[in-house]
C-alpha cells in the first residue's frame, strides 16, 4: 500500500484567501446547493433532472449542437428521433448524477461502497496482487471520477493527467475530491514522464482514450459510423511503464441511483502498429457505449479534428 502520495511534480493546488473574494461567491453558493441536493432522495433528484432535461434539450446551445453532431456522425443509421432519445436520456443521466456529485465529499467511503456495484474486479486485482503495473482505459462517461475515488479508498490509488480548470475555486475543490483518499494528478503541460514514473511506483494509471488532441498526437481510425482522430502511443506507454491495459467503464444508473463499474480483461497491448492500438481502444468504447449510450459525454468535441480537412463540424455555417 502506498502511504506517501506527495510528489513535487504532481499538480497540487492549495487554498488561497483570495478564494473568498466576492467574485467567487457564486461558486461557493453552487457548492452549498450541491451539498444540499446530494442529500435528497434519489427519486427526487431524478424527477428534478428529468424535468430539466426535457427543457434543456430544446435549447439552441453549443453543448446540444456538439452532442447532435456527434450522434449524427456516429449513428447515421439511426433515425433523428432515436438520436434525440439518446440525447434526452444522456442529459437526464447527467443531471441526476450531477445533483448527487457532492456525495463524494459530503458522505463517507462506506456510503460509496454501499452505493456502487462492481463487476469484473478480479480482472484488476489478479494483476495488482501479482505486483503488476496497470493502466485503466476509462472512456468519458458522466461517472468517470467515481472509480478513481473508490479505488483509492480501497488502497489502490490512481495517477491521472488533467487540465487545470479556469475557475481556481472549482479547480481546488475538484482536486481535493479526486485525491481525498490518495492519488496523484499531473498537468498535461508537464509531459508524460512523471505519469509513467508513478505507474512504475504502483499507482493505477488513468488513461482517457477518447480525447481529441489534434492531428499531431493522433491517428485516424474508425469510430462507430465515422473516422476519429484517436490518441496514438498507448502501446508505447504500456511498454515504457511495463503496464497491462485494463478497460473500465463507469456508469451512473439513474433508475437505481447507484454507480456501476465494469472491469474487463486486459487488452493485448502493444499490438503491431499505432493504428491497431488506436482501433482497439475505439472498439472498446463502441462496445460499452453501444450498450449504454446514455452514459457517454456526447457534448464533448470528440470529432473536432477531421481527416484531410480543417473544417470544424461543430461550427455553425453562416
Buried (B, 14 or more C-beta within 10 A) or exposed (E): EBEEBEBEBBBBBEEEEEBEEEEBEEBEEEBEEBEEBBEBEBEEBBEBBBEBBEEBBEEEEEBBBBBBBBBBBBBEEBEEEEBBBBBBBBBBBBBBBBBBBBBBBBBEBEEBEEBBEBEBEEBBBBBBEEEEBBBBBBBBBBBBBBBBBBBBBBEBBBBBBBEBBEBBBBBBBBBEBBBBBBBBBBBBEEEBEBBBBBBEEBBBBBBBBBBBBEEEBBBBBBBBEBBBBBBBBBBBBBEBBEBBBBBBBBBBBBEEBBBBBBBBEBBEBBBEEBBBBBBBBBBBBBEBBEEBBBBBBBBBBBBBBBEEEEEEBBEEEE
